[in-house]
Structures are given as C-alpha cells and as structure tokens.
C-alpha cells in the first residue's frame, strides 16, 4: 500500500463478523488503513474474500485476558468497528463508553441491522429483512410473483458497509477539528432508506406504479432484458429518445421510430423487440452495439466479467480469482493470499508482556468454532 493512500497511518480494529462490517473494513484497508481483525468464537466468521489485506488476531472476548488485549489494541487505534446487536459489545467490555475511556480519540462504529433504538433494535435479521422493511423488496420482482432480493448487495454491502464507511470517514474528519472521536450508529435500514428517496416519491406514479411495472421495474420495453438465440441475455436501457432511435436503427426494424414513452405502445413494442433479439446470439448483438450509443450491453455471468474488453481493464485477475476492486489511483491493492494468524506479533507490538500474551493463548484454547461456516449449504 502506497504511503500516499488516503488513510495511510490509520489503524482500524474490527471485531465484526459475516459480511457488512468486514466489507466496511476491507474498504478502509483499500484506502490505506491498517486493519486488525479480531476473530474467534461462535458468532460467525468473515468471508475469505473480505479478509484480504488484514491482520487477523484471535481473542476470546469472553475472557479477561482477551478483553485486556483488545483494550491494548484500541489504545493506539483510530477506528473501532463492531457488528453485534445493541448491548452485546458492552457485555463483552467493548462498548463505546468503555473504549472511549481507553482512547478518547477513538471513532467507534456500531454496524447493526435496525440501529440503536426502536422496537426492532434487538431483533435478528439479514439483508432480505432490511429490504423488506424499507420498501425496497416491495419494488423488486415480477408483478405476478414474489419479490426477488438482489443477492445481498443492497443492505449488507450498500446500506451496511458503505454507509458505515461514510460515517467513519465523516467522524475522522470531524476529529481533526475537535480532537475527539465519536460514536457512529450505522444501521443498515438507515443506509437503505437513504437510497430510497426518489422511489418513495415515484411509488404509485407512472414511473413506478407497482412491483415489476413502470419505467424501470421491468415493464418498459426499452428498460429490460431480452433473451437471445443462444439462451443468454442482453440488457437494454434506451430511455432517452435519441438512444431508443439508435436502438431501433441498430435492430433494423421497419417503419418510423414509435413513441416508446407512451405506455400504450409497450405490449406491441415488447413483442417486436423480443422477436428481433431472439434471432441472434447475445455476443452478436453486443458486437453490433459497440459502435452505437443504443444503451445495449450483454448480460455477463460473474465468470465472464474479467474477459470483457472493458471490464477486464477495471479489475485484476490472479490465481486466486477476480479482485472486484477497480483499478483507480485512490484505492490500493491487497495481496489476495490469506494471512496467517498474527495474534502474538500484534499483541507484542501493542505492548503486552509475554505473560499477558500467554494468558491470551490459554484463553483462546477455550474458543469454539463458528456456529455457521461459509458456504452453509451441504
């Protein structure tokens, strides 16, 4: 990581698990921060893809030596990140009040599903639940079928990880003025709500009259996917008249360009476009569209992204697979090889005595493995 990285010299201690918190600390690591990720216990583990570039430390936070070691790590840290339900970190000796006494300059981020207050604050949930309560899930999927979650991209990664990083960066900037850290309440439902503003206003209008309908819900013939002759798909996003006219000419369709923004034309237009796209393979259409601004692109499977002529320039590929982080000069690159546990090295650097390190080692012997390993399917 270059010393010019935006967060070079910043130390992050991350005790979160699963996806949202580890993704947030991965973003911080890519910005140049040194991330110490604390593992151990039955509460799950970060995915390997989210652990690259971090220094793993195993601590039994239900033991006195483990908590004391954590406090030693926090003493010189800039950011602390946890992803437990409200009250759990406090019971572990790692709450904001406890750690801010150890380090008043600490930016403490609590990343939860429902936030620190409200009737649902202590309820369990996953991405699909947060999308359900924020109105997102009610917009997605076909009108005659159940809602379809977009993987776990929106709440876990966008409304969780990215939202947490936004709060952390803001708090770090504020600390430059005040000299003190602060508590950042990063709730996934809040992050998702922040992305829903325009769609609350559009709901029930011609733009989004219902699930699977309207301008971008999959009903409009100029903003949807079409099956091609080889069974693969292309994506069409030709909303503006000039782009739709270019698409009409690209497809070599007969007659004048229709008024595609009139919903009365949509059923017939859909049939016309579907029939034409079914005449050629996906890549044949994609090749034709390369020189035309018709907002037509192939729908790639994940295994195809790195081989695409444009996307292959944005991502890195190694024997470990595709690194999805784009090659931009304000993001660093991390070695994808997993790091060995560096508990003792990190604890000694934090000033723990050999006796204290040995106590941590003994306490860690009592740790059980994660209750749910990834992938969970048999």
C-alpha positions in Angstrom: 0.0 0.0 0.0 1.4 3.4 -1.0 2.2 5.9 1.7 0.1 8.3 -0.4 -3.0 6.3 0.3 -5.7 8.5 1.9 -5.9 6.5 5.2 -2.2 5.6 5.4 -1.2 5.6 9.1 -4.8 5.0 10.3 -5.3 1.9 12.5 -8.7 0.1 12.5 -9.7 -2.7 14.9 -12.6 -4.7 13.6 -14.4 -7.3 15.7 -17.4 -7.6 13.3 -18.3 -10.8 11.6 -20.1 -12.1 8.4 -20.4 -9.5 5.6 -21.3 -5.8 6.3 -18.6 -5.0 8.8 -15.8 -6.9 7.1 -16.7 -5.3 3.8 -16.5 -1.9 5.5 -13.1 -2.6 7.0 -12.0 -4.0 3.6 -12.8 -0.7 2.0 -10.8 1.1 4.8 -7.9 -1.2 4.2 -8.0 -0.5 0.4 -7.9 3.2 1.4 -4.6 2.6 3.2 -5.7 1.8 6.8 -4.0 -0.9 8.8 -6.9 -3.2 9.7 -6.6 -5.6 12.7 -9.5 -8.0 12.5 -10.4 -9.9 15.7 -11.7 -13.4 15.2 -12.7 -16.3 17.4 -15.9 -17.6 18.9 -19.2 -19.0 17.7 -20.6 -15.8 16.1 -19.6 -16.5 12.5 -16.6 -15.5 10.5 -15.8 -13.1 7.7 -15.8 -14.4 4.2 -12.2 -15.1 2.9 -12.8 -12.6 0.1 -13.4 -9.9 2.7 -10.3 -10.7 4.8 -7.5 -9.9 2.3 -5.0 -7.3 3.4 -6.0 -7.5 7.1 -4.0 -8.7 10.1 -6.0 -11.5 11.9 -5.9 -11.7 15.6 -7.7 -14.4 17.7 -9.1 -13.3 21.0 -11.5 -14.9 23.4 -13.6 -11.8 24.3 -15.4 -13.7 27.0 -12.2 -13.9 29.0 -10.4 -11.2 31.0 -7.1 -11.7 29.1 -8.9 -11.3 25.8 -10.7 -8.1 26.8 -7.5 -6.6 28.2 -5.7 -7.5 25.0 -8.5 -5.8 23.0 -8.2 -2.6 25.1 -4.4 -2.6 24.4 -5.1 -2.7 20.7 -7.7 0.1 21.0 -5.4 2.3 22.9 -3.5 3.3 19.8 -6.3 2.7 17.2 -8.2 5.3 15.3 -11.3 3.3 14.4 -13.2 0.5 16.1 -15.9 -1.4 14.3 -18.4 -3.9 15.7 -21.4 -5.5 14.3 -23.3 -7.1 17.2 -26.8 -6.3 18.3 -27.1 -3.4 20.7 -25.8 -4.2 24.2 -23.6 -7.2 23.2 -20.4 -5.2 22.8 -21.0 -3.6 26.2 -21.3 -7.0 27.8 -18.0 -8.0 26.3 -16.3 -5.0 27.7 -16.1 -3.4 24.3 -18.9 -0.8 24.3 -18.4 2.8 23.3 -18.3 4.2 26.8 -15.7 1.6 27.8 -13.4 2.0 24.9 -13.7 5.8 24.7 -12.2 5.9 28.2 -9.3 3.9 26.9 -8.9 6.1 23.9 -10.9 9.4 23.8 -9.9 9.9 20.1 -11.5 6.7 19.0 -14.1 6.7 16.3 -16.4 3.9 17.3 -18.8 2.5 14.7 -21.6 0.1 15.6 -23.0 -1.5 12.5 -26.3 -3.1 13.1 -29.5 -4.1 11.2 -32.0 -1.9 12.9 -30.0 0.7 14.8 -29.6 1.5 18.5 -33.2 2.4 19.3 -36.7 1.4 18.3 -38.8 -1.8 18.8 -36.7 -3.9 16.4 -33.3 -2.9 17.8 -32.5 -6.3 19.3 -34.1 -8.5 16.6 -32.1 -10.7 14.3 -32.2 -10.0 10.6 -30.4 -10.4 7.3 -30.3 -8.3 4.1 -33.6 -9.6 2.9 -35.4 -8.5 6.1 -33.9 -5.0 5.9 -35.0 -4.7 2.3 -38.5 -5.8 3.3 -38.9 -3.1 6.0 -37.5 -0.3 3.9 -39.8 -0.7 0.9 -37.1 -1.9 -1.4 -38.2 -5.5 -1.7 -41.8 -4.4 -2.4 -40.5 -2.8 -5.6 -38.5 -5.8 -6.9 -39.6 -8.8 -9.0 -42.4 -9.5 -11.3 -45.9 -8.2 -10.6 -47.4 -11.7 -10.6 -44.7 -13.3 -8.5 -42.9 -12.9 -5.1 -40.4 -10.1 -4.6 -36.8 -11.0 -5.6 -33.9 -9.9 -3.5 -30.8 -8.6 -5.4 -28.4 -11.0 -3.7 -27.3 -9.3 -0.5 -25.8 -6.2 -2.3 -28.2 -3.5 -1.2 -28.4 -3.8 2.6 -25.3 -5.8 3.6 -22.9 -4.0 1.3 -24.5 -0.7 0.3 -26.7 0.2 3.3 -24.3 -1.6 5.6 -20.6 -1.5 4.6 -20.7 1.7 2.5 -22.9 3.5 5.0 -20.6 2.6 7.8 -17.5 3.8 5.9 -19.3 7.1 5.2 -20.0 7.6 8.9 -16.4 6.6 9.8 -14.8 9.0 7.3 -17.0 11.8 8.5 -16.1 11.2 12.1 -12.4 11.1 11.3 -12.7 14.4 9.5 -14.6 15.8 12.5 -11.9 14.6 14.9 -9.4 16.7 13.0 -11.3 19.8 14.2 -12.4 18.6 17.7 -9.6 16.3 18.8 -12.2 13.8 20.0 -13.7 10.7 18.5 -17.4 9.9 18.4 -20.0 7.1 18.2 -21.3 6.3 14.7 -24.6 4.5 14.6 -24.6 2.8 11.2 -27.9 0.9 10.8 -28.5 -1.0 7.6 -32.1 0.1 7.5 -30.9 3.7 7.6 -28.4 3.2 4.8 -31.1 1.6 2.6 -33.6 4.3 3.3 -31.0 6.9 2.2 -31.1 5.2 -1.3 -34.9 5.1 -1.4 -35.7 8.8 -1.5 -36.6 9.1 -5.2 -38.5 5.8 -5.2 -40.8 6.7 -2.3 -41.7 9.7 -4.4 -42.2 7.6 -7.5 -44.2 4.8 -5.9 -47.8 4.8 -7.3 -46.9 7.1 -10.2 -46.3 6.2 -13.8 -42.6 5.8 -13.1 -43.2 3.0 -10.6 -47.0 2.2 -10.3 -46.3 -1.2 -8.7 -43.8 -4.0 -8.4 -42.4 -5.0 -11.8 -44.2 -2.2 -13.5 -43.4 1.3 -14.8 -40.3 2.9 -16.2 -37.5 0.8 -14.5 -39.5 -2.1 -13.0 -39.1 -4.4 -16.0 -42.3 -3.5 -17.8 -41.0 -0.8 -20.2 -39.7 -2.5 -23.4 -36.8 -0.1 -23.5 -35.5 -0.8 -20.0 -35.4 -4.6 -19.5 -33.5 -7.7 -20.6 -34.2 -9.8 -23.6 -33.4 -13.5 -24.3 -31.2 -14.1 -27.4 -30.9 -17.1 -29.7 -28.3 -18.8 -27.6 -30.4 -18.5 -24.4 -28.3 -15.7 -23.0 -29.5 -12.1 -22.5 -28.9 -8.5 -23.4 -29.8 -5.5 -21.3 -31.5 -2.5 -22.9 -31.6 0.9 -21.2 -32.6 3.1 -24.1 -34.8 5.6 -22.1 -33.9 8.8 -23.9 -35.5 9.3 -27.4 -32.1 9.5 -29.2 -30.9 6.3 -27.6 -34.2 4.5 -28.5 -34.0 5.8 -32.0 -30.4 4.4 -32.2 -31.6 1.1 -30.9 -34.4 1.0 -33.5 -32.0 1.5 -36.3 -29.5 -1.0 -34.9 -32.2 -3.6 -34.8 -33.1 -2.7 -38.4 -36.8 -2.6 -37.6 -39.3 -1.4 -40.1 -41.3 1.8 -40.1 -40.7 5.1 -38.2 -39.4 5.1 -34.6 -42.5 4.7 -32.4 -43.3 6.8 -29.4 -41.7 4.5 -26.9 -42.6 6.7 -23.9 -46.3 6.0 -24.4 -47.2 3.1 -22.2 -50.0 2.1 -24.7 -47.2 1.1 -27.2 -45.4 -1.1 -24.7 -47.1 -4.5 -25.2 -46.5 -4.4 -29.0 -43.0 -3.0 -28.7 -42.1 -5.7 -26.3 -43.2 -8.4 -28.7 -41.3 -6.7 -31.6 -38.0 -6.3 -29.7 -38.2 -9.8 -28.1 -38.7 -11.4 -31.5 -35.8 -9.5 -33.1 -33.3 -10.2 -30.2 -34.2 -13.9 -30.4 -32.8 -14.0 -33.9 -29.1 -13.7 -32.9 -26.8 -14.7 -30.2 -26.0 -12.4 -27.3 -22.5 -11.7 -28.4 -23.5 -10.9 -31.9 -25.9 -8.2 -30.6 -23.2 -6.9 -28.3 -20.7 -6.6 -31.1 -23.2 -4.7 -33.3 -23.8 -2.3 -30.4 -20.2 -1.5 -29.8 -20.2 1.4 -32.2 -23.7 2.7 -31.5 -25.0 4.6 -28.5 -28.1 2.5 -28.0 -27.5 1.6 -24.3 -27.3 -2.1 -25.2 -25.0 -4.4 -23.3 -24.5 -8.1 -22.8 -25.7 -9.6 -19.5 -22.5 -11.2 -18.2 -22.2 -14.0 -15.8 -19.6 -13.4 -13.0 -17.2 -15.8 -14.7 -17.3 -13.6 -17.8 -16.6 -10.2 -16.3 -12.8 -10.3 -16.4 -12.8 -11.4 -20.0 -14.9 -8.5 -21.2 -12.7 -6.0 -23.2 -13.7 -3.0 -21.0 -14.3 -4.7 -17.6 -11.1 -6.6 -17.9 -9.3 -3.3 -17.7 -11.1 -2.3 -14.5 -10.5 -5.5 -12.4 -7.4 -7.5 -11.5 -7.1 -11.2 -12.0 -4.7 -13.6 -10.2 -4.5 -17.3 -9.5 -6.8 -16.5 -6.5 -9.5 -15.3 -8.9 -11.0 -11.9 -9.7 -10.3 -8.9 -7.5 -13.5 -6.9 -7.9 -12.0 -3.6 -6.7 -11.4 -1.3 -9.7 -8.0 -0.1 -10.6 -8.3 3.5 -9.5 -5.4 5.5 -8.1 -7.1 6.3 -4.8 -7.6 2.6 -3.9 -4.8 0.3 -3.1 -4.4 -3.4 -3.9 -4.1 -6.1 -1.4 -2.4 -9.5 -1.6 -5.3 -12.0 -2.0 -3.4 -14.7 -0.3 -4.8 -15.4 3.2 -2.7 -14.1 6.1 -1.7 -16.5 8.8 -2.9 -15.7 12.3 -0.6 -13.0 13.7 -2.1 -12.7 17.2 1.1 -12.8 19.2 3.0 -10.5 16.9 0.3 -7.8 17.0 -0.2 -8.1 20.8 3.5 -7.8 21.5 3.6 -4.7 19.2 0.7 -3.3 21.3 2.9 -3.6 24.4 1.5 -6.8 26.0 4.0 -8.7 28.2 4.9 -12.3 27.5 2.9 -13.2 30.5 -0.2 -11.4 29.1 0.3 -13.0 25.6 0.5 -16.4 27.3 -2.8 -15.7 29.1 -4.4 -14.8 25.8 -3.2 -18.0 24.3 -4.6 -20.1 27.2 -8.0 -18.3 27.0 -8.1 -18.9 23.2 -7.9 -22.6 23.8 -11.4 -22.5 25.2 -12.9 -20.9 22.0 -15.3 -22.9 19.9 -15.6 -22.7 16.1 -18.2 -20.6 14.2 -21.7 -21.9 14.5 -22.2 -21.4 10.8 -19.4 -21.7 8.3 -19.4 -20.4 4.7 -20.8 -21.8 2.5 -23.5 -23.1 4.7 -25.1 -25.4 2.1 -24.3 -29.1 2.3 
